[in-house]
Amino acid sequence: DNHRRFVASLADRADKAYFAVQYSYGSETEPETIGSVTLSDLGSGDLERGIWIFPESQGNGYARALMALLYARLAELGYKHVYTRVRRDNDASRNLDLYMGAVEIEPARIPETMLPADPDMVYYRYDL
């Protein structure tokens, strides 16, 4: 329910794009929604990315595959950096960012449009 409320809150936001993530288990099956991605324009060729994979779909490598495709496409489109913020206790998301080549950055180095910094979050930057 929280996720659905969040999605509904994005309807009137021009600065955010929300995408459902689907996966098909073969050509004979209908695609299944397994999560979502949000992208927020931070200006100057920078984006903030959020990802959420449904609990029953986690641990299958979907997030890694999705990020590899997404980051390649964003680089083709001319974006320079992707920033993320992750709760300190969310080891899976922190590990995903590090696996994808992101570096942890101090809150003082995040774009102004991501302020105020939250002490419960860890911030990452991925150079495209």
N, C-alpha and C positions, 0 to 999 in steps of 0.2 A: 504493500500500500504506500509506503514512503516513496518508493521508486516511481510509482504511478503519479503521485502528487508532484514529484520533482519534474517529471516529463511534462505534465500539464503546465507547470510554471514557466516552461521554456517557450510556450506558444507565441508570446508577444516580444521575444527577445531577438533583436537583430544582430547582437554581438555574439550569439551562441548558435552552434549547429548541433543537432542531436541526431544520431544514427542508430537504428536498430541493427544488431549484428545477427546474421542468420548463417546457418550451416546446413548443408544437405548431406545426408549419409549415403548418397548414391543417386544416380539419374532417375531412379524409379520412386524416390521419396520426395515429399514436399519439404522445402526448407523449414528449419525449426529456429525460432528466435532463441539465441543463447546468451544475449546480453546487450550492452549498448556502449556507445562512445560519444563523448561530447567534445567539441572543439570550440574554444573561445578565442576570438581575435584580440591580441594584446597590442597590436600596432607594430610598425617597423619590421614586419616579416616574422613576427613571433606569435606563437599560439600556446594556449594552455590546453592540455588534454586530460580528459577523465575517461576511465574505462570501468565497466562493471560487467562481470560475467556471472550468470546465474550460478548459485552454489552447486546445482546438480551437473553443471557443465565445466566446473573448474577442474584443473589438474590434467587436462587433455591436450595442452599446448595451443589452444585456440587463441589466447591472448598474445602469445609470442608470434604466431603466424600473422595475426591481424596487425600487430604493431609493425612488423617488417614490411608488409604491404602498404600500410598507411604512411609510414615514414618515407618510403621510397616515392610514393605519389606526392607527398607534401614537398619533398625536395625538388621533384620535377616542376611543381607549381611555383617554385621560387621562395618558399618559406625558409627561414634561417635556423630557428630554434623552436623546440617544443619544451615547455615547462610543465612539470607536474607537482602536485602536493599530495602527500600520502600520510595518513595517520601513522604515528610512530609504532603502533602495535600491529600494523598491517604488513607482516613479513612477506606475504606473497606478492603484494603490489610493489613493495620496496625492491624485492629480488627481481621482479620483472623489469623495473626501470634500470637497475644495474646490469642485468643481462643484455638489455638492448643498447647499452653503451652510455647511458645517462650518467652524469656526475652529480653528486650531492653538492648543493650550494648553500651558502649561508643566507638566512632571510634578508640580510642587508643587500644581497645581490639579485633579488627577484625583481621583475618589472613592477613599476609603480602601480600598474593596473591590477596587480594581484594583492596589493596591500589592503588591510593591515595583515602582517604576518601573524600566524597562529603558533604559539609555542608547542602545541600538540601535534604539529605537522612537521614532516621532513620535506624539503624542496629539492627538486632535481631539474637539470637542464640537459637536453639532448641536442647536440649540434647536427643539423641535417646536412 
